[in-house]
Amino acid sequence: MRTSKTNTEKNSRFLLIGNYHFAILCFLFLIIYSICIVGKGKLPQINDLNYPFHVVDFSFGFCSKLLPGAITNLFLPTITKQSASVLETVFFIFFLLLLSVSMQKVFDKIPQKTKKIFIIICFLFITGPCTFGMLISQFGMLDSYIIYFFLLAVMCIASENLVFLSIPLGISIVFVHYSTLISYIPFLAILLTYRIFLCADDKKKKVMCIILVFFILFSFGFGFYFAIFEKNNISYSVEEFNEKLNSKGATYHTYYEYAFYNVVDRQEDITQYKIVENRINDLTSGFINTFLLQFVTRYFMLISSFKYLPMIHIQTATALLLITPIITLILLSFHKEKKCTTKKMERILLSLFPFMFFFVFFFGVVFSSDLIRWLSHAYIILFTAYLFVLYKKDASIIPEYLFSVFHIFPKVFILLFSAVYSLTIFDPYG
């Protein structure tokens, strides 16, 4: 009897592992890839550029860009680079675990004959120059928290019972940075709308419509508030702010000087910038004022870093070259999916998913010199939409289309491309 029970327990444990075999392999691969390829054999450490994000909190003011520091202060009584790195490592491992489980969920929905091809698709999503490698290249960067909350939000939207959690997660994304108003927040709103469209239960559909309304109201409400008022909410002058950072061991001041005080790096640009800034302040106010000042500040920062522009453009061009085949595959897949439905709303939503890629990257180019970083965000959004449709749309034409496309190319070509793609890593800050 005892032997029988022991065998049953062993079989149960084996079945539990067996049910998540793809997630386990994916997780182990991500750990090895992150350390050996992206991290070049070294354990990740927070550098001087990203350490300030972990020492500030809401005592500095009611602003975006302070939530990661508030979280760090919540978990760590004394913050040093080493302790913050350990905490970030825990967060990152937990993120990889959730990402792997998510890949398993999609894998289980894929028809048997296309599972091998989906493994390649999954490999292209979790590696390469424009997805999660940037979280190691700039360990502890502000964008890490955006992506962590984003993954949780997508998982909740995909769930039957946790959709309501998308509201606080959307707010959290905005609290990390209000620039997500032109990237992750509208995408999540579209994803929620698509989820509502696919729901067959009228009662659940009404509940999700209410959730969508509150998601939009709170996320965009806080986002616009921060965009307009956060600079007025700073508790310290720029000198006092920097002194506070110094007292906490954070010696890199450039980011917060730029984000909260519009300080331009090069001394020779400051006079000209001030003239333009004063003119904009005289002519505009509110969100338009914030919009124009962000654009002008980006322009003068670009001038300040002019000597780095050729390398930035070479890296961006290389990354675009590598991801273009995958983007093309995704766009064609959405097009095929649209052709197979007569429902107007579904066609609109399937058009909005690829549109978001171009929308996000365009505004990233306009408002930031970190082109790889914004290209990565646009690519993550597009790929997530692709995987979400695969997961939620049981009658999707995409698996069949994947099967037909991948059998056009020789296996040697696919392996060679995948190797080059996965081994190409760029700094998201350029």
Salt bridges, closest charged atoms under 4 A:
ASP48 OD1 - LYS81 NZ 1.99
GLU88 OE2 - HIS54 NE2 2.91
ASP143 OD2 - ARG373 NH1 2.80
ASP143 OD2 - HIS377 NE2 2.62
GLU160 OE2 - ARG195 NH2 3.32
GLU160 OE1 - LYS204 NZ 3.54
GLU160 OE2 - LYS392 NZ 3.89
GLU230 OE2 - LYS65 NZ 2.30
GLU268 OE2 - ARG266 NH1 3.51
ASP269 OD2 - ARG266 NE 3.02
GLU277 OE1 - LYS274 NZ 3.27
GLU337 OE2 - LYS393 NZ 3.04
GLU346 OE2 - LYS393 NZ 2.68
ASP370 OD2 - ARG373 NE 3.26
ASP394 OD1 - LYS109 NZ 3.66
GLU400 OE1 - LYS113 NZ 3.37
